[in-house]
Amino acid sequence: MTFREHFMNYHAEFEEIFDLTDEWNFSDDPCTLREFLGLTAEEEDIWISESDEALEQLLEKEREESQNRRD
């Protein structure tokens, strides 16, 4: 499972993204960081163009909306 899947299922805290980014940086994995983390192109753009906090807020909003649809 990717970081995004773990985060959306409440199995990961947002801060884990930094450890996984380091892991990707030191790996030989041919995929992009976005693919490695499971982020969408929009999420990656927000992370790059805005901030870590902006990505965290977006993911939390998506997670909450997803949870509300399940309830």
Jmol script that loads the backbone (N, CA, C; Angstrom):
load data "model"
ATOM      1  N   MET A   1       0.842  -1.188   0.000  1.00  0.00           N
ATOM      2  CA  MET A   1       0.000   0.000   0.000  1.00  0.00           C
ATOM      3  C   MET A   1       0.886   1.250   0.000  1.00  0.00           C
ATOM      4  N   THR A   2       0.374   2.276  -0.603  1.00  0.00           N
ATOM      5  CA  THR A   2       1.120   3.526  -0.663  1.00  0.00           C
ATOM      6  C   THR A   2       0.848   4.384   0.572  1.00  0.00           C
ATOM      7  N   PHE A   3       1.651   5.414   0.717  1.00  0.00           N
ATOM      8  CA  PHE A   3       1.427   6.358   1.806  1.00  0.00           C
ATOM      9  C   PHE A   3      -0.002   6.886   1.759  1.00  0.00           C
ATOM     10  N   ARG A   4      -0.450   7.285   0.573  1.00  0.00           N
ATOM     11  CA  ARG A   4      -1.788   7.880   0.443  1.00  0.00           C
ATOM     12  C   ARG A   4      -2.862   6.901   0.925  1.00  0.00           C
ATOM     13  N   GLU A   5      -2.752   5.648   0.525  1.00  0.00           N
ATOM     14  CA  GLU A   5      -3.728   4.648   0.956  1.00  0.00           C
ATOM     15  C   GLU A   5      -3.698   4.471   2.475  1.00  0.00           C
ATOM     16  N   HIS A   6      -2.507   4.403   3.043  1.00  0.00           N
ATOM     17  CA  HIS A   6      -2.391   4.286   4.499  1.00  0.00           C
ATOM     18  C   HIS A   6      -2.980   5.509   5.192  1.00  0.00           C
ATOM     19  N   PHE A   7      -2.668   6.683   4.685  1.00  0.00           N
ATOM     20  CA  PHE A   7      -3.165   7.914   5.295  1.00  0.00           C
ATOM     21  C   PHE A   7      -4.691   7.980   5.209  1.00  0.00           C
ATOM     22  N   MET A   8      -5.248   7.680   4.055  1.00  0.00           N
ATOM     23  CA  MET A   8      -6.699   7.759   3.870  1.00  0.00           C
ATOM     24  C   MET A   8      -7.447   6.765   4.745  1.00  0.00           C
ATOM     25  N   ASN A   9      -6.780   5.677   5.115  1.00  0.00           N
ATOM     26  CA  ASN A   9      -7.396   4.666   5.973  1.00  0.00           C
ATOM     27  C   ASN A   9      -7.015   4.819   7.442  1.00  0.00           C
ATOM     28  N   TYR A  10      -6.451   5.980   7.781  1.00  0.00           N
ATOM     29  CA  TYR A  10      -6.072   6.298   9.166  1.00  0.00           C
ATOM     30  C   TYR A  10      -5.007   5.348   9.711  1.00  0.00           C
ATOM     31  N   HIS A  11      -4.151   4.820   8.819  1.00  0.00           N
ATOM     32  CA  HIS A  11      -3.072   3.937   9.255  1.00  0.00           C
ATOM     33  C   HIS A  11      -1.716   4.634   9.235  1.00  0.00           C
ATOM     34  N   ALA A  12      -1.710   5.922   8.895  1.00  0.00           N
ATOM     35  CA  ALA A  12      -0.458   6.684   8.851  1.00  0.00           C
ATOM     36  C   ALA A  12      -0.743   8.133   9.204  1.00  0.00           C
ATOM     37  N   GLU A  13       0.215   8.734   9.867  1.00  0.00           N
ATOM     38  CA  GLU A  13       0.171  10.167  10.137  1.00  0.00           C
ATOM     39  C   GLU A  13       0.833  10.891   8.971  1.00  0.00           C
ATOM     40  N   PHE A  14       0.477  12.131   8.751  1.00  0.00           N
ATOM     41  CA  PHE A  14       1.031  12.864   7.621  1.00  0.00           C
ATOM     42  C   PHE A  14       2.550  12.936   7.684  1.00  0.00           C
ATOM     43  N   GLU A  15       3.131  13.068   8.858  1.00  0.00           N
ATOM     44  CA  GLU A  15       4.574  13.225   9.004  1.00  0.00           C
ATOM     45  C   GLU A  15       5.369  12.061   8.419  1.00  0.00           C
ATOM     46  N   GLU A  16       4.720  10.911   8.272  1.00  0.00           N
ATOM     47  CA  GLU A  16       5.401   9.748   7.704  1.00  0.00           C
ATOM     48  C   GLU A  16       5.824   9.981   6.258  1.00  0.00           C
ATOM     49  N   ILE A  17       5.199  10.955   5.605  1.00  0.00           N
ATOM     50  CA  ILE A  17       5.545  11.255   4.216  1.00  0.00           C
ATOM     51  C   ILE A  17       7.016  11.654   4.091  1.00  0.00           C
ATOM     52  N   PHE A  18       7.558  12.279   5.124  1.00  0.00           N
ATOM     53  CA  PHE A  18       8.947  12.736   5.078  1.00  0.00           C
ATOM     54  C   PHE A  18       9.926  11.558   5.148  1.00  0.00           C
ATOM     55  N   ASP A  19       9.637  10.586   5.987  1.00  0.00           N
ATOM     56  CA  ASP A  19      10.480   9.389   6.051  1.00  0.00           C
ATOM     57  C   ASP A  19      10.414   8.611   4.741  1.00  0.00           C
ATOM     58  N   LEU A  20       9.229   8.527   4.170  1.00  0.00           N
ATOM     59  CA  LEU A  20       9.078   7.808   2.906  1.00  0.00           C
ATOM     60  C   LEU A  20       9.765   8.537   1.760  1.00  0.00           C
ATOM     61  N   THR A  21       9.755   9.857   1.803  1.00  0.00           N
ATOM     62  CA  THR A  21      10.469  10.633   0.791  1.00  0.00           C
ATOM     63  C   THR A  21      11.963  10.348   0.882  1.00  0.00           C
ATOM     64  N   ASP A  22      12.485  10.302   2.101  1.00  0.00           N
ATOM     65  CA  ASP A  22      13.900   9.940   2.292  1.00  0.00           C
ATOM     66  C   ASP A  22      14.177   8.528   1.784  1.00  0.00           C
ATOM     67  N   GLU A  23      13.273   7.610   2.103  1.00  0.00           N
ATOM     68  CA  GLU A  23      13.432   6.226   1.653  1.00  0.00           C
ATOM     69  C   GLU A  23      13.495   6.178   0.123  1.00  0.00           C
ATOM     70  N   TRP A  24      12.610   6.901  -0.548  1.00  0.00           N
ATOM     71  CA  TRP A  24      12.596   6.935  -2.012  1.00  0.00           C
ATOM     72  C   TRP A  24      13.886   7.546  -2.555  1.00  0.00           C
ATOM     73  N   ASN A  25      14.356   8.630  -1.904  1.00  0.00           N
ATOM     74  CA  ASN A  25      15.580   9.293  -2.354  1.00  0.00           C
ATOM     75  C   ASN A  25      16.782   8.356  -2.356  1.00  0.00           C
ATOM     76  N   PHE A  26      16.827   7.425  -1.429  1.00  0.00           N
ATOM     77  CA  PHE A  26      17.978   6.528  -1.301  1.00  0.00           C
ATOM     78  C   PHE A  26      17.737   5.147  -1.913  1.00  0.00           C
ATOM     79  N   SER A  27      16.624   5.021  -2.634  1.00  0.00           N
ATOM     80  CA  SER A  27      16.316   3.726  -3.244  1.00  0.00           C
ATOM     81  C   SER A  27      16.650   3.745  -4.736  1.00  0.00           C
ATOM     82  N   ASP A  28      16.623   2.591  -5.321  1.00  0.00           N
ATOM     83  CA  ASP A  28      16.819   2.450  -6.763  1.00  0.00           C
ATOM     84  C   ASP A  28      15.481   2.295  -7.484  1.00  0.00           C
ATOM     85  N   ASP A  29      14.397   2.576  -6.784  1.00  0.00           N
ATOM     86  CA  ASP A  29      13.065   2.419  -7.360  1.00  0.00           C
ATOM     87  C   ASP A  29      12.913   3.341  -8.563  1.00  0.00           C
ATOM     88  N   PRO A  30      12.516   2.813  -9.715  1.00  0.00           N
ATOM     89  CA  PRO A  30      12.420   3.634 -10.919  1.00  0.00           C
ATOM     90  C   PRO A  30      11.172   4.531 -10.976  1.00  0.00           C
ATOM     91  N   CYS A  31      10.230   4.342 -10.074  1.00  0.00           N
ATOM     92  CA  CYS A  31       9.020   5.152 -10.132  1.00  0.00           C
ATOM     93  C   CYS A  31       9.283   6.560  -9.603  1.00  0.00           C
ATOM     94  N   THR A  32       8.386   7.458  -9.943  1.00  0.00           N
ATOM     95  CA  THR A  32       8.508   8.830  -9.455  1.00  0.00           C
ATOM     96  C   THR A  32       8.113   8.884  -7.983  1.00  0.00           C
ATOM     97  N   LEU A  33       8.472   9.957  -7.326  1.00  0.00           N
ATOM     98  CA  LEU A  33       8.074  10.125  -5.928  1.00  0.00           C
ATOM     99  C   LEU A  33       6.556  10.132  -5.810  1.00  0.00           C
ATOM    100  N   ARG A  34       5.889  10.802  -6.746  1.00  0.00           N
ATOM    101  CA  ARG A  34       4.415  10.846  -6.727  1.00  0.00           C
ATOM    102  C   ARG A  34       3.839   9.438  -6.778  1.00  0.00           C
ATOM    103  N   GLU A  35       4.372   8.602  -7.661  1.00  0.00           N
ATOM    104  CA  GLU A  35       3.900   7.222  -7.765  1.00  0.00           C
ATOM    105  C   GLU A  35       4.216   6.441  -6.490  1.00  0.00           C
ATOM    106  N   PHE A  36       5.418   6.622  -5.978  1.00  0.00           N
ATOM    107  CA  PHE A  36       5.855   5.928  -4.772  1.00  0.00           C
ATOM    108  C   PHE A  36       4.927   6.227  -3.593  1.00  0.00           C
ATOM    109  N   LEU A  37       4.518   7.495  -3.476  1.00  0.00           N
ATOM    110  CA  LEU A  37       3.649   7.909  -2.376  1.00  0.00           C
ATOM    111  C   LEU A  37       2.173   7.674  -2.665  1.00  0.00           C
ATOM    112  N   GLY A  38       1.840   7.488  -3.952  1.00  0.00           N
ATOM    113  CA  GLY A  38       0.450   7.269  -4.329  1.00  0.00           C
ATOM    114  C   GLY A  38      -0.353   8.549  -4.476  1.00  0.00           C
ATOM    115  N   LEU A  39       0.338   9.662  -4.635  1.00  0.00           N
ATOM    116  CA  LEU A  39      -0.351  10.943  -4.756  1.00  0.00           C
ATOM    117  C   LEU A  39      -0.889  11.134  -6.164  1.00  0.00           C
ATOM    118  N   THR A  40      -1.936  11.939  -6.284  1.00  0.00           N
ATOM    119  CA  THR A  40      -2.434  12.329  -7.594  1.00  0.00           C
ATOM    120  C   THR A  40      -1.568  13.472  -8.112  1.00  0.00           C
ATOM    121  N   ALA A  41      -1.696  13.774  -9.389  1.00  0.00           N
ATOM    122  CA  ALA A  41      -0.945  14.893  -9.971  1.00  0.00           C
ATOM    123  C   ALA A  41      -1.346  16.204  -9.299  1.00  0.00           C
ATOM    124  N   GLU A  42      -2.619  16.367  -9.008  1.00  0.00           N
ATOM    125  CA  GLU A  42      -3.089  17.586  -8.329  1.00  0.00           C
ATOM    126  C   GLU A  42      -2.464  17.720  -6.944  1.00  0.00           C
ATOM    127  N   GLU A  43      -2.430  16.631  -6.203  1.00  0.00           N
ATOM    128  CA  GLU A  43      -1.840  16.660  -4.861  1.00  0.00           C
ATOM    129  C   GLU A  43      -0.356  16.992  -4.926  1.00  0.00           C
ATOM    130  N   GLU A  44       0.331  16.404  -5.885  1.00  0.00           N
ATOM    131  CA  GLU A  44       1.753  16.693  -6.048  1.00  0.00           C
ATOM    132  C   GLU A  44       1.963  18.172  -6.387  1.00  0.00           C
ATOM    133  N   ASP A  45       1.149  18.711  -7.276  1.00  0.00           N
ATOM    134  CA  ASP A  45       1.262  20.122  -7.655  1.00  0.00           C
ATOM    135  C   ASP A  45       1.079  21.038  -6.450  1.00  0.00           C
ATOM    136  N   ILE A  46       0.105  20.733  -5.623  1.00  0.00           N
ATOM    137  CA  ILE A  46      -0.143  21.549  -4.421  1.00  0.00           C
ATOM    138  C   ILE A  46       1.043  21.456  -3.479  1.00  0.00           C
ATOM    139  N   TRP A  47       1.584  20.272  -3.314  1.00  0.00           N
ATOM    140  CA  TRP A  47       2.726  20.067  -2.428  1.00  0.00           C
ATOM    141  C   TRP A  47       3.920  20.880  -2.914  1.00  0.00           C
ATOM    142  N   ILE A  48       4.170  20.850  -4.222  1.00  0.00           N
ATOM    143  CA  ILE A  48       5.319  21.552  -4.787  1.00  0.00           C
ATOM    144  C   ILE A  48       5.102  23.058  -4.821  1.00  0.00           C
ATOM    145  N   SER A  49       3.944  23.487  -5.286  1.00  0.00           N
ATOM    146  CA  SER A  49       3.717  24.919  -5.499  1.00  0.00           C
ATOM    147  C   SER A  49       3.294  25.665  -4.243  1.00  0.00           C
ATOM    148  N   GLU A  50       2.733  24.950  -3.266  1.00  0.00           N
ATOM    149  CA  GLU A  50       2.270  25.634  -2.056  1.00  0.00           C
ATOM    150  C   GLU A  50       3.122  25.256  -0.843  1.00  0.00           C
ATOM    151  N   SER A  51       2.831  24.104  -0.238  1.00  0.00           N
ATOM    152  CA  SER A  51       3.574  23.735   0.971  1.00  0.00           C
ATOM    153  C   SER A  51       3.184  22.343   1.462  1.00  0.00           C
ATOM    154  N   ASP A  52       3.966  21.856   2.415  1.00  0.00           N
ATOM    155  CA  ASP A  52       3.623  20.602   3.093  1.00  0.00           C
ATOM    156  C   ASP A  52       2.257  20.729   3.752  1.00  0.00           C
ATOM    157  N   GLU A  53       2.037  21.864   4.394  1.00  0.00           N
ATOM    158  CA  GLU A  53       0.788  22.085   5.112  1.00  0.00           C
ATOM    159  C   GLU A  53      -0.412  22.078   4.172  1.00  0.00           C
ATOM    160  N   ALA A  54      -0.239  22.651   2.993  1.00  0.00           N
ATOM    161  CA  ALA A  54      -1.335  22.675   2.018  1.00  0.00           C
ATOM    162  C   ALA A  54      -1.683  21.254   1.581  1.00  0.00           C
ATOM    163  N   LEU A  55      -0.675  20.422   1.357  1.00  0.00           N
ATOM    164  CA  LEU A  55      -0.929  19.027   0.998  1.00  0.00           C
ATOM    165  C   LEU A  55      -1.615  18.305   2.146  1.00  0.00           C
ATOM    166  N   GLU A  56      -1.139  18.507   3.338  1.00  0.00           N
ATOM    167  CA  GLU A  56      -1.751  17.853   4.497  1.00  0.00           C
ATOM    168  C   GLU A  56      -3.215  18.247   4.627  1.00  0.00           C
ATOM    169  N   GLN A  57      -3.516  19.512   4.479  1.00  0.00           N
ATOM    170  CA  GLN A  57      -4.902  19.972   4.572  1.00  0.00           C
ATOM    171  C   GLN A  57      -5.768  19.348   3.479  1.00  0.00           C
ATOM    172  N   LEU A  58      -5.239  19.279   2.268  1.00  0.00           N
ATOM    173  CA  LEU A  58      -5.986  18.678   1.163  1.00  0.00           C
ATOM    174  C   LEU A  58      -6.268  17.208   1.430  1.00  0.00           C
ATOM    175  N   LEU A  59      -5.244  16.474   1.857  1.00  0.00           N
ATOM    176  CA  LEU A  59      -5.432  15.047   2.129  1.00  0.00           C
ATOM    177  C   LEU A  59      -6.405  14.823   3.282  1.00  0.00           C
ATOM    178  N   GLU A  60      -6.318  15.643   4.310  1.00  0.00           N
ATOM    179  CA  GLU A  60      -7.250  15.507   5.432  1.00  0.00           C
ATOM    180  C   GLU A  60      -8.681  15.779   4.988  1.00  0.00           C
ATOM    181  N   LYS A  61      -8.854  16.772   4.123  1.00  0.00           N
ATOM    182  CA  LYS A  61     -10.190  17.085   3.606  1.00  0.00           C
ATOM    183  C   LYS A  61     -10.720  15.917   2.779  1.00  0.00           C
ATOM    184  N   GLU A  62      -9.886  15.360   1.911  1.00  0.00           N
ATOM    185  CA  GLU A  62     -10.287  14.218   1.095  1.00  0.00           C
ATOM    186  C   GLU A  62     -10.624  13.011   1.972  1.00  0.00           C
ATOM    187  N   ARG A  63      -9.825  12.808   3.006  1.00  0.00           N
ATOM    188  CA  ARG A  63     -10.059  11.678   3.909  1.00  0.00           C
ATOM    189  C   ARG A  63     -11.380  11.839   4.642  1.00  0.00           C
ATOM    190  N   GLU A  64     -11.652  13.047   5.100  1.00  0.00           N
ATOM    191  CA  GLU A  64     -12.902  13.320   5.808  1.00  0.00           C
ATOM    192  C   GLU A  64     -14.105  13.140   4.879  1.00  0.00           C
ATOM    193  N   GLU A  65     -14.004  13.658   3.662  1.00  0.00           N
ATOM    194  CA  GLU A  65     -15.091  13.513   2.695  1.00  0.00           C
ATOM    195  C   GLU A  65     -15.335  12.064   2.353  1.00  0.00           C
ATOM    196  N   SER A  66     -14.263  11.295   2.214  1.00  0.00           N
ATOM    197  CA  SER A  66     -14.380   9.878   1.932  1.00  0.00           C
ATOM    198  C   SER A  66     -15.056   9.144   3.085  1.00  0.00           C
ATOM    199  N   GLN A  67     -14.679   9.500   4.292  1.00  0.00           N
ATOM    200  CA  GLN A  67     -15.274   8.889   5.480  1.00  0.00           C
ATOM    201  C   GLN A  67     -16.757   9.224   5.556  1.00  0.00           C
ATOM    202  N   ASN A  68     -17.116  10.462   5.259  1.00  0.00           N
ATOM    203  CA  ASN A  68     -18.525  10.870   5.305  1.00  0.00           C
ATOM    204  C   ASN A  68     -19.366  10.130   4.274  1.00  0.00           C
ATOM    205  N   ARG A  69     -18.787   9.835   3.113  1.00  0.00           N
ATOM    206  CA  ARG A  69     -19.518   9.075   2.086  1.00  0.00           C
ATOM    207  C   ARG A  69     -19.767   7.651   2.529  1.00  0.00           C
ATOM    208  N   ARG A  70     -18.856   7.100   3.343  1.00  0.00           N
ATOM    209  CA  ARG A  70     -19.013   5.727   3.833  1.00  0.00           C
ATOM    210  C   ARG A  70     -20.056   5.623   4.944  1.00  0.00           C
ATOM    211  N   ASP A  71     -20.201   6.700   5.695  1.00  0.00           N
ATOM    212  CA  ASP A  71     -21.141   6.678   6.842  1.00  0.00           C
ATOM    213  C   ASP A  71     -22.579   6.778   6.428  1.00  0.00           C
TER     214      ASP A  71
END
end "model"
wireframe off; spacefill off
backbone 0.3
color backbone group
